[in-house]
């Protein structure tokens, strides 16, 4: 099976995102996003997106909230059509690929 090749626009986007990560978060190799659902009596139901930053060895990075926000902002700008609040994603900085990692629904029900 052959791998699909990048289009020119995808290649440019991958380079731009890699540069932004290198400039702001040079130690990040993979950024993983997970939607988090919370309900509180004061605010009601809300959805937040948690960002996991991983280094080249596959270890989680000790980063503050500003670094996590910066990574999420970079990804949201590069991929505005992604369903960040409903699906899990994994972005590989070296490959320039955004992969949806949400598990498939069981039984084909939607």
QUIFENBEL-V589154 format. One record per backbone hydrogen bond with DSSP energy under -0.5 kcal/mol. CO is the residue of the C=O (numbers start at 1). NH is the residue of the N-H. If there is no record, write none. Layout:
co->CO nh->NH
co->CO nh->NH
This chain:
co->7 nh->11
co->8 nh->12
co->9 nh->13
co->10 nh->14
co->11 nh->15
co->12 nh->16
co->13 nh->17
co->14 nh->18
co->15 nh->19
co->16 nh->20
co->17 nh->21
co->18 nh->22
co->19 nh->23
co->20 nh->24
co->21 nh->25
co->25 nh->28
co->29 nh->93
co->29 nh->94
co->30 nh->54
co->31 nh->91
co->32 nh->52
co->33 nh->89
co->34 nh->50
co->36 nh->48
co->38 nh->46
co->40 nh->44
co->44 nh->40
co->46 nh->38
co->48 nh->36
co->48 nh->50
co->50 nh->34
co->50 nh->52
co->51 nh->53
co->52 nh->32
co->53 nh->61
co->54 nh->29
co->54 nh->30
co->55 nh->58
co->59 nh->55
co->61 nh->63
co->64 nh->68
co->65 nh->69
co->66 nh->70
co->67 nh->71
co->68 nh->72
co->69 nh->73
co->70 nh->74
co->71 nh->75
co->72 nh->76
co->73 nh->77
co->74 nh->78
co->75 nh->79
co->79 nh->82
co->82 nh->84
co->83 nh->86
co->83 nh->87
co->88 nh->101
co->88 nh->102
co->89 nh->33
co->90 nh->92
co->90 nh->99
co->91 nh->31
co->91 nh->93
co->92 nh->96
co->92 nh->97
co->97 nh->92
co->97 nh->99
co->99 nh->90
co->99 nh->101
co->105 nh->108
co->106 nh->109
